[in-house]
Amino acid sequence: MLNVSRPYLIGLLEAGEIEHRKVGTHRRVKVESLLEYMRRDDQRRREAADELTDLTQELGL
């Protein structure tokens, strides 16, 4: 769903970006936690794109 590598996903989990729990040596992620992360990530991307658009317009590029 995220289209990221396994090591990157584990980094997100360990950094607390996506809520998860460990069962033995496996990590379990609830769908709700994954969808919430995706919503937050989309919002950050939109804000960054809007900021770049504003800067481009200010500079007249």
mmCIF file of the N, C-alpha and C atoms, coordinates in Angstrom:
data_MODEL
# 
_entry.id   MODEL 
# 
loop_
_atom_site.group_PDB 
_atom_site.id 
_atom_site.type_symbol 
_atom_site.label_atom_id 
_atom_site.label_alt_id 
_atom_site.label_comp_id 
_atom_site.label_asym_id 
_atom_site.label_entity_id 
_atom_site.label_seq_id 
_atom_site.pdbx_PDB_ins_code 
_atom_site.Cartn_x 
_atom_site.Cartn_y 
_atom_site.Cartn_z 
_atom_site.occupancy 
_atom_site.B_iso_or_equiv 
_atom_site.pdbx_formal_charge 
_atom_site.auth_seq_id 
_atom_site.auth_comp_id 
_atom_site.auth_asym_id 
_atom_site.auth_atom_id 
_atom_site.pdbx_PDB_model_num 
ATOM 1   N N  . MET A 1 1  ? 0.812  -1.201  0.000   1.00 0.00 ? 1  MET A N  1 
ATOM 2   C CA . MET A 1 1  ? 0.000  0.000   0.000   1.00 0.00 ? 1  MET A CA 1 
ATOM 3   C C  . MET A 1 1  ? 0.852  1.261   0.000   1.00 0.00 ? 1  MET A C  1 
ATOM 4   N N  . LEU A 1 2  ? 1.958  1.238   0.707   1.00 0.00 ? 2  LEU A N  1 
ATOM 5   C CA . LEU A 1 2  ? 2.807  2.419   0.785   1.00 0.00 ? 2  LEU A CA 1 
ATOM 6   C C  . LEU A 1 2  ? 3.816  2.492   -0.361  1.00 0.00 ? 2  LEU A C  1 
ATOM 7   N N  . ASN A 1 3  ? 4.089  1.357   -0.969  1.00 0.00 ? 3  ASN A N  1 
ATOM 8   C CA . ASN A 1 3  ? 5.071  1.282   -2.048  1.00 0.00 ? 3  ASN A CA 1 
ATOM 9   C C  . ASN A 1 3  ? 6.451  1.763   -1.589  1.00 0.00 ? 3  ASN A C  1 
ATOM 10  N N  . VAL A 1 4  ? 6.873  1.268   -0.433  1.00 0.00 ? 4  VAL A N  1 
ATOM 11  C CA . VAL A 1 4  ? 8.192  1.583   0.113   1.00 0.00 ? 4  VAL A CA 1 
ATOM 12  C C  . VAL A 1 4  ? 8.911  0.269   0.429   1.00 0.00 ? 4  VAL A C  1 
ATOM 13  N N  . SER A 1 5  ? 10.200 0.365   0.617   1.00 0.00 ? 5  SER A N  1 
ATOM 14  C CA . SER A 1 5  ? 10.971 -0.837  0.936   1.00 0.00 ? 5  SER A CA 1 
ATOM 15  C C  . SER A 1 5  ? 10.693 -1.287  2.365   1.00 0.00 ? 5  SER A C  1 
ATOM 16  N N  . ARG A 1 6  ? 10.986 -2.547  2.625   1.00 0.00 ? 6  ARG A N  1 
ATOM 17  C CA . ARG A 1 6  ? 10.790 -3.092  3.967   1.00 0.00 ? 6  ARG A CA 1 
ATOM 18  C C  . ARG A 1 6  ? 11.629 -2.346  5.005   1.00 0.00 ? 6  ARG A C  1 
ATOM 19  N N  . PRO A 1 7  ? 12.930 -2.082  4.732   1.00 0.00 ? 7  PRO A N  1 
ATOM 20  C CA . PRO A 1 7  ? 13.712 -1.343  5.726   1.00 0.00 ? 7  PRO A CA 1 
ATOM 21  C C  . PRO A 1 7  ? 13.150 0.062   6.007   1.00 0.00 ? 7  PRO A C  1 
ATOM 22  N N  . TYR A 1 8  ? 12.632 0.725   4.982   1.00 0.00 ? 8  TYR A N  1 
ATOM 23  C CA . TYR A 1 8  ? 12.046 2.052   5.186   1.00 0.00 ? 8  TYR A CA 1 
ATOM 24  C C  . TYR A 1 8  ? 10.800 1.945   6.059   1.00 0.00 ? 8  TYR A C  1 
ATOM 25  N N  . LEU A 1 9  ? 9.965  0.939   5.794   1.00 0.00 ? 9  LEU A N  1 
ATOM 26  C CA . LEU A 1 9  ? 8.760  0.722   6.594   1.00 0.00 ? 9  LEU A CA 1 
ATOM 27  C C  . LEU A 1 9  ? 9.114  0.453   8.045   1.00 0.00 ? 9  LEU A C  1 
ATOM 28  N N  . ILE A 1 10 ? 10.101 -0.383  8.273   1.00 0.00 ? 10 ILE A N  1 
ATOM 29  C CA . ILE A 1 10 ? 10.523 -0.680  9.645   1.00 0.00 ? 10 ILE A CA 1 
ATOM 30  C C  . ILE A 1 10 ? 11.017 0.586   10.325  1.00 0.00 ? 10 ILE A C  1 
ATOM 31  N N  . GLY A 1 11 ? 11.715 1.434   9.584   1.00 0.00 ? 11 GLY A N  1 
ATOM 32  C CA . GLY A 1 11 ? 12.150 2.722   10.129  1.00 0.00 ? 11 GLY A CA 1 
ATOM 33  C C  . GLY A 1 11 ? 10.974 3.579   10.552  1.00 0.00 ? 11 GLY A C  1 
ATOM 34  N N  . LEU A 1 12 ? 9.928  3.615   9.724   1.00 0.00 ? 12 LEU A N  1 
ATOM 35  C CA . LEU A 1 12 ? 8.724  4.364   10.080  1.00 0.00 ? 12 LEU A CA 1 
ATOM 36  C C  . LEU A 1 12 ? 8.075  3.797   11.341  1.00 0.00 ? 12 LEU A C  1 
ATOM 37  N N  . LEU A 1 13 ? 8.018  2.478   11.424  1.00 0.00 ? 13 LEU A N  1 
ATOM 38  C CA . LEU A 1 13 ? 7.415  1.835   12.593  1.00 0.00 ? 13 LEU A CA 1 
ATOM 39  C C  . LEU A 1 13 ? 8.219  2.142   13.855  1.00 0.00 ? 13 LEU A C  1 
ATOM 40  N N  . GLU A 1 14 ? 9.521  1.993   13.772  1.00 0.00 ? 14 GLU A N  1 
ATOM 41  C CA . GLU A 1 14 ? 10.379 2.207   14.936  1.00 0.00 ? 14 GLU A CA 1 
ATOM 42  C C  . GLU A 1 14 ? 10.414 3.673   15.349  1.00 0.00 ? 14 GLU A C  1 
ATOM 43  N N  . ALA A 1 15 ? 10.236 4.582   14.392  1.00 0.00 ? 15 ALA A N  1 
ATOM 44  C CA . ALA A 1 15 ? 10.224 6.016   14.706  1.00 0.00 ? 15 ALA A CA 1 
ATOM 45  C C  . ALA A 1 15 ? 8.882  6.455   15.280  1.00 0.00 ? 15 ALA A C  1 
ATOM 46  N N  . GLY A 1 16 ? 7.905  5.564   15.273  1.00 0.00 ? 16 GLY A N  1 
ATOM 47  C CA . GLY A 1 16 ? 6.600  5.890   15.821  1.00 0.00 ? 16 GLY A CA 1 
ATOM 48  C C  . GLY A 1 16 ? 5.685  6.604   14.842  1.00 0.00 ? 16 GLY A C  1 
ATOM 49  N N  . GLU A 1 17 ? 6.057  6.641   13.578  1.00 0.00 ? 17 GLU A N  1 
ATOM 50  C CA . GLU A 1 17 ? 5.219  7.289   12.567  1.00 0.00 ? 17 GLU A CA 1 
ATOM 51  C C  . GLU A 1 17 ? 3.938  6.493   12.309  1.00 0.00 ? 17 GLU A C  1 
ATOM 52  N N  . ILE A 1 18 ? 4.026  5.177   12.445  1.00 0.00 ? 18 ILE A N  1 
ATOM 53  C CA . ILE A 1 18 ? 2.877  4.297   12.249  1.00 0.00 ? 18 ILE A CA 1 
ATOM 54  C C  . ILE A 1 18 ? 2.753  3.434   13.504  1.00 0.00 ? 18 ILE A C  1 
ATOM 55  N N  . GLU A 1 19 ? 1.586  3.453   14.098  1.00 0.00 ? 19 GLU A N  1 
ATOM 56  C CA . GLU A 1 19 ? 1.351  2.657   15.309  1.00 0.00 ? 19 GLU A CA 1 
ATOM 57  C C  . GLU A 1 19 ? 1.396  1.172   14.956  1.00 0.00 ? 19 GLU A C  1 
ATOM 58  N N  . HIS A 1 20 ? 2.071  0.411   15.795  1.00 0.00 ? 20 HIS A N  1 
ATOM 59  C CA . HIS A 1 20 ? 2.165  -1.035  15.579  1.00 0.00 ? 20 HIS A CA 1 
ATOM 60  C C  . HIS A 1 20 ? 2.392  -1.726  16.913  1.00 0.00 ? 20 HIS A C  1 
ATOM 61  N N  . ARG A 1 21 ? 2.312  -3.044  16.886  1.00 0.00 ? 21 ARG A N  1 
ATOM 62  C CA . ARG A 1 21 ? 2.657  -3.836  18.069  1.00 0.00 ? 21 ARG A CA 1 
ATOM 63  C C  . ARG A 1 21 ? 3.468  -5.030  17.597  1.00 0.00 ? 21 ARG A C  1 
ATOM 64  N N  . LYS A 1 22 ? 4.262  -5.561  18.490  1.00 0.00 ? 22 LYS A N  1 
ATOM 65  C CA . LYS A 1 22 ? 5.070  -6.730  18.153  1.00 0.00 ? 22 LYS A CA 1 
ATOM 66  C C  . LYS A 1 22 ? 4.437  -7.978  18.731  1.00 0.00 ? 22 LYS A C  1 
ATOM 67  N N  . VAL A 1 23 ? 4.380  -9.001  17.903  1.00 0.00 ? 23 VAL A N  1 
ATOM 68  C CA . VAL A 1 23 ? 3.923  -10.322 18.325  1.00 0.00 ? 23 VAL A CA 1 
ATOM 69  C C  . VAL A 1 23 ? 5.088  -11.256 18.025  1.00 0.00 ? 23 VAL A C  1 
ATOM 70  N N  . GLY A 1 24 ? 5.802  -11.611 19.069  1.00 0.00 ? 24 GLY A N  1 
ATOM 71  C CA . GLY A 1 24 ? 7.032  -12.373 18.850  1.00 0.00 ? 24 GLY A CA 1 
ATOM 72  C C  . GLY A 1 24 ? 8.039  -11.482 18.135  1.00 0.00 ? 24 GLY A C  1 
ATOM 73  N N  . THR A 1 25 ? 8.499  -11.913 16.983  1.00 0.00 ? 25 THR A N  1 
ATOM 74  C CA . THR A 1 25 ? 9.443  -11.107 16.210  1.00 0.00 ? 25 THR A CA 1 
ATOM 75  C C  . THR A 1 25 ? 8.753  -10.351 15.078  1.00 0.00 ? 25 THR A C  1 
ATOM 76  N N  . HIS A 1 26 ? 7.440  -10.489 14.986  1.00 0.00 ? 26 HIS A N  1 
ATOM 77  C CA . HIS A 1 26 ? 6.682  -9.862  13.897  1.00 0.00 ? 26 HIS A CA 1 
ATOM 78  C C  . HIS A 1 26 ? 6.031  -8.566  14.358  1.00 0.00 ? 26 HIS A C  1 
ATOM 79  N N  . ARG A 1 27 ? 5.914  -7.626  13.439  1.00 0.00 ? 27 ARG A N  1 
ATOM 80  C CA . ARG A 1 27 ? 5.232  -6.367  13.716  1.00 0.00 ? 27 ARG A CA 1 
ATOM 81  C C  . ARG A 1 27 ? 3.838  -6.432  13.113  1.00 0.00 ? 27 ARG A C  1 
ATOM 82  N N  . ARG A 1 28 ? 2.860  -5.998  13.875  1.00 0.00 ? 28 ARG A N  1 
ATOM 83  C CA . ARG A 1 28 ? 1.472  -5.989  13.404  1.00 0.00 ? 28 ARG A CA 1 
ATOM 84  C C  . ARG A 1 28 ? 1.007  -4.536  13.326  1.00 0.00 ? 28 ARG A C  1 
ATOM 85  N N  . VAL A 1 29 ? 0.439  -4.194  12.174  1.00 0.00 ? 29 VAL A N  1 
ATOM 86  C CA . VAL A 1 29 ? -0.034 -2.834  11.939  1.00 0.00 ? 29 VAL A CA 1 
ATOM 87  C C  . VAL A 1 29 ? -1.530 -2.894  11.660  1.00 0.00 ? 29 VAL A C  1 
ATOM 88  N N  . LYS A 1 30 ? -2.295 -2.082  12.366  1.00 0.00 ? 30 LYS A N  1 
ATOM 89  C CA . LYS A 1 30 ? -3.729 -2.005  12.098  1.00 0.00 ? 30 LYS A CA 1 
ATOM 90  C C  . LYS A 1 30 ? -3.946 -1.186  10.824  1.00 0.00 ? 30 LYS A C  1 
ATOM 91  N N  . VAL A 1 31 ? -4.953 -1.556  10.077  1.00 0.00 ? 31 VAL A N  1 
ATOM 92  C CA . VAL A 1 31 ? -5.269 -0.835  8.841   1.00 0.00 ? 31 VAL A CA 1 
ATOM 93  C C  . VAL A 1 31 ? -5.542 0.636   9.159   1.00 0.00 ? 31 VAL A C  1 
ATOM 94  N N  . GLU A 1 32 ? -6.220 0.911   10.253  1.00 0.00 ? 32 GLU A N  1 
ATOM 95  C CA . GLU A 1 32 ? -6.527 2.283   10.628  1.00 0.00 ? 32 GLU A CA 1 
ATOM 96  C C  . GLU A 1 32 ? -5.254 3.100   10.824  1.00 0.00 ? 32 GLU A C  1 
ATOM 97  N N  . SER A 1 33 ? -4.238 2.495   11.441  1.00 0.00 ? 33 SER A N  1 
ATOM 98  C CA . SER A 1 33 ? -2.967 3.187   11.661  1.00 0.00 ? 33 SER A CA 1 
ATOM 99  C C  . SER A 1 33 ? -2.279 3.487   10.340  1.00 0.00 ? 33 SER A C  1 
ATOM 100 N N  . LEU A 1 34 ? -2.319 2.543   9.435   1.00 0.00 ? 34 LEU A N  1 
ATOM 101 C CA . LEU A 1 34 ? -1.710 2.722   8.120   1.00 0.00 ? 34 LEU A CA 1 
ATOM 102 C C  . LEU A 1 34 ? -2.423 3.823   7.335   1.00 0.00 ? 34 LEU A C  1 
ATOM 103 N N  . LEU A 1 35 ? -3.748 3.799   7.345   1.00 0.00 ? 35 LEU A N  1 
ATOM 104 C CA . LEU A 1 35 ? -4.515 4.813   6.622   1.00 0.00 ? 35 LEU A CA 1 
ATOM 105 C C  . LEU A 1 35 ? -4.300 6.205   7.217   1.00 0.00 ? 35 LEU A C  1 
ATOM 106 N N  . GLU A 1 36 ? -4.203 6.287   8.533   1.00 0.00 ? 36 GLU A N  1 
ATOM 107 C CA . GLU A 1 36 ? -3.940 7.572   9.183   1.00 0.00 ? 36 GLU A CA 1 
ATOM 108 C C  . GLU A 1 36 ? -2.577 8.114   8.771   1.00 0.00 ? 36 GLU A C  1 
ATOM 109 N N  . TYR A 1 37 ? -1.569 7.253   8.730   1.00 0.00 ? 37 TYR A N  1 
ATOM 110 C CA . TYR A 1 37 ? -0.242 7.682   8.272   1.00 0.00 ? 37 TYR A CA 1 
ATOM 111 C C  . TYR A 1 37 ? -0.317 8.184   6.832   1.00 0.00 ? 37 TYR A C  1 
ATOM 112 N N  . MET A 1 38 ? -1.042 7.459   5.985   1.00 0.00 ? 38 MET A N  1 
ATOM 113 C CA . MET A 1 38 ? -1.155 7.858   4.582   1.00 0.00 ? 38 MET A CA 1 
ATOM 114 C C  . MET A 1 38 ? -1.851 9.218   4.463   1.00 0.00 ? 38 MET A C  1 
ATOM 115 N N  . ARG A 1 39 ? -2.868 9.465   5.275   1.00 0.00 ? 39 ARG A N  1 
ATOM 116 C CA . ARG A 1 39 ? -3.548 10.770  5.259   1.00 0.00 ? 39 ARG A CA 1 
ATOM 117 C C  . ARG A 1 39 ? -2.602 11.885  5.682   1.00 0.00 ? 39 ARG A C  1 
ATOM 118 N N  . ARG A 1 40 ? -1.855 11.649  6.767   1.00 0.00 ? 40 ARG A N  1 
ATOM 119 C CA . ARG A 1 40 ? -0.902 12.668  7.238   1.00 0.00 ? 40 ARG A CA 1 
ATOM 120 C C  . ARG A 1 40 ? 0.172  12.931  6.187   1.00 0.00 ? 40 ARG A C  1 
ATOM 121 N N  . ASP A 1 41 ? 0.673  11.866  5.557   1.00 0.00 ? 41 ASP A N  1 
ATOM 122 C CA . ASP A 1 41 ? 1.709  12.013  4.539   1.00 0.00 ? 41 ASP A CA 1 
ATOM 123 C C  . ASP A 1 41 ? 1.179  12.786  3.333   1.00 0.00 ? 41 ASP A C  1 
ATOM 124 N N  . ASP A 1 42 ? -0.035 12.484  2.906   1.00 0.00 ? 42 ASP A N  1 
ATOM 125 C CA . ASP A 1 42 ? -0.648 13.224  1.793   1.00 0.00 ? 42 ASP A CA 1 
ATOM 126 C C  . ASP A 1 42 ? -0.781 14.702  2.140   1.00 0.00 ? 42 ASP A C  1 
ATOM 127 N N  . GLN A 1 43 ? -1.208 14.988  3.363   1.00 0.00 ? 43 GLN A N  1 
ATOM 128 C CA . GLN A 1 43 ? -1.362 16.375  3.787   1.00 0.00 ? 43 GLN A CA 1 
ATOM 129 C C  . GLN A 1 43 ? -0.020 17.097  3.778   1.00 0.00 ? 43 GLN A C  1 
ATOM 130 N N  . ARG A 1 44 ? 1.043  16.463  4.269   1.00 0.00 ? 44 ARG A N  1 
ATOM 131 C CA . ARG A 1 44 ? 2.382  17.074  4.254   1.00 0.00 ? 44 ARG A CA 1 
ATOM 132 C C  . ARG A 1 44 ? 2.839  17.342  2.831   1.00 0.00 ? 44 ARG A C  1 
ATOM 133 N N  . ARG A 1 45 ? 2.575  16.396  1.928   1.00 0.00 ? 45 ARG A N  1 
ATOM 134 C CA . ARG A 1 45 ? 2.971  16.578  0.528   1.00 0.00 ? 45 ARG A CA 1 
ATOM 135 C C  . ARG A 1 45 ? 2.213  17.736  -0.108  1.00 0.00 ? 45 ARG A C  1 
ATOM 136 N N  . ARG A 1 46 ? 0.922  17.836  0.165   1.00 0.00 ? 46 ARG A N  1 
ATOM 137 C CA . ARG A 1 46 ? 0.122  18.945  -0.381  1.00 0.00 ? 46 ARG A CA 1 
ATOM 138 C C  . ARG A 1 46 ? 0.633  20.289  0.116   1.00 0.00 ? 46 ARG A C  1 
ATOM 139 N N  . GLU A 1 47 ? 0.930  20.357  1.413   1.00 0.00 ? 47 GLU A N  1 
ATOM 140 C CA . GLU A 1 47 ? 1.433  21.607  1.988   1.00 0.00 ? 47 GLU A CA 1 
ATOM 141 C C  . GLU A 1 47 ? 2.772  21.989  1.365   1.00 0.00 ? 47 GLU A C  1 
ATOM 142 N N  . ALA A 1 48 ? 3.657  21.008  1.160   1.00 0.00 ? 48 ALA A N  1 
ATOM 143 C CA . ALA A 1 48 ? 4.947  21.284  0.536   1.00 0.00 ? 48 ALA A CA 1 
ATOM 144 C C  . ALA A 1 48 ? 4.760  21.757  -0.904  1.00 0.00 ? 48 ALA A C  1 
ATOM 145 N N  . ALA A 1 49 ? 3.857  21.127  -1.638  1.00 0.00 ? 49 ALA A N  1 
ATOM 146 C CA . ALA A 1 49 ? 3.597  21.528  -3.027  1.00 0.00 ? 49 ALA A CA 1 
ATOM 147 C C  . ALA A 1 49 ? 3.007  22.933  -3.068  1.00 0.00 ? 49 ALA A C  1 
ATOM 148 N N  . ASP A 1 50 ? 2.095  23.243  -2.154  1.00 0.00 ? 50 ASP A N  1 
ATOM 149 C CA . ASP A 1 50 ? 1.516  24.586  -2.097  1.00 0.00 ? 50 ASP A CA 1 
ATOM 150 C C  . ASP A 1 50 ? 2.586  25.637  -1.793  1.00 0.00 ? 50 ASP A C  1 
ATOM 151 N N  . GLU A 1 51 ? 3.488  25.305  -0.874  1.00 0.00 ? 51 GLU A N  1 
ATOM 152 C CA . GLU A 1 51 ? 4.565  26.223  -0.530  1.00 0.00 ? 51 GLU A CA 1 
ATOM 153 C C  . GLU A 1 51 ? 5.484  26.460  -1.727  1.00 0.00 ? 51 GLU A C  1 
ATOM 154 N N  . LEU A 1 52 ? 5.808  25.407  -2.455  1.00 0.00 ? 52 LEU A N  1 
ATOM 155 C CA . LEU A 1 52 ? 6.638  25.567  -3.651  1.00 0.00 ? 52 LEU A CA 1 
ATOM 156 C C  . LEU A 1 52 ? 5.937  26.409  -4.710  1.00 0.00 ? 52 LEU A C  1 
ATOM 157 N N  . THR A 1 53 ? 4.642  26.209  -4.863  1.00 0.00 ? 53 THR A N  1 
ATOM 158 C CA . THR A 1 53 ? 3.870  27.009  -5.817  1.00 0.00 ? 53 THR A CA 1 
ATOM 159 C C  . THR A 1 53 ? 3.900  28.475  -5.426  1.00 0.00 ? 53 THR A C  1 
ATOM 160 N N  . ASP A 1 54 ? 3.708  28.762  -4.144  1.00 0.00 ? 54 ASP A N  1 
ATOM 161 C CA . ASP A 1 54 ? 3.746  30.147  -3.661  1.00 0.00 ? 54 ASP A CA 1 
ATOM 162 C C  . ASP A 1 54 ? 5.108  30.771  -3.905  1.00 0.00 ? 54 ASP A C  1 
ATOM 163 N N  . LEU A 1 55 ? 6.181  30.037  -3.608  1.00 0.00 ? 55 LEU A N  1 
ATOM 164 C CA . LEU A 1 55 ? 7.527  30.559  -3.827  1.00 0.00 ? 55 LEU A CA 1 
ATOM 165 C C  . LEU A 1 55 ? 7.790  30.816  -5.307  1.00 0.00 ? 55 LEU A C  1 
ATOM 166 N N  . THR A 1 56 ? 7.335  29.927  -6.152  1.00 0.00 ? 56 THR A N  1 
ATOM 167 C CA . THR A 1 56 ? 7.518  30.091  -7.597  1.00 0.00 ? 56 THR A CA 1 
ATOM 168 C C  . THR A 1 56 ? 6.802  31.349  -8.072  1.00 0.00 ? 56 THR A C  1 
ATOM 169 N N  . GLN A 1 57 ? 5.600  31.561  -7.593  1.00 0.00 ? 57 GLN A N  1 
ATOM 170 C CA . GLN A 1 57 ? 4.827  32.749  -7.995  1.00 0.00 ? 57 GLN A CA 1 
ATOM 171 C C  . GLN A 1 57 ? 5.481  34.025  -7.467  1.00 0.00 ? 57 GLN A C  1 
ATOM 172 N N  . GLU A 1 58 ? 6.000  33.992  -6.254  1.00 0.00 ? 58 GLU A N  1 
ATOM 173 C CA . GLU A 1 58 ? 6.680  35.166  -5.687  1.00 0.00 ? 58 GLU A CA 1 
ATOM 174 C C  . GLU A 1 58 ? 7.906  35.520  -6.482  1.00 0.00 ? 58 GLU A C  1 
ATOM 175 N N  . LEU A 1 59 ? 8.643  34.506  -6.940  1.00 0.00 ? 59 LEU A N  1 
ATOM 176 C CA . LEU A 1 59 ? 9.867  34.753  -7.694  1.00 0.00 ? 59 LEU A CA 1 
ATOM 177 C C  . LEU A 1 59 ? 9.588  35.017  -9.175  1.00 0.00 ? 59 LEU A C  1 
ATOM 178 N N  . GLY A 1 60 ? 8.371  34.821  -9.593  1.00 0.00 ? 60 GLY A N  1 
ATOM 179 C CA . GLY A 1 60 ? 7.994  35.069  -10.981 1.00 0.00 ? 60 GLY A CA 1 
ATOM 180 C C  . GLY A 1 60 ? 8.566  34.044  -11.949 1.00 0.00 ? 60 GLY A C  1 
ATOM 181 N N  . LEU A 1 61 ? 8.731  32.842  -11.485 1.00 0.00 ? 61 LEU A N  1 
ATOM 182 C CA . LEU A 1 61 ? 9.281  31.797  -12.364 1.00 0.00 ? 61 LEU A CA 1 
ATOM 183 C C  . LEU A 1 61 ? 8.223  31.053  -13.104 1.00 0.00 ? 61 LEU A C  1 
# 
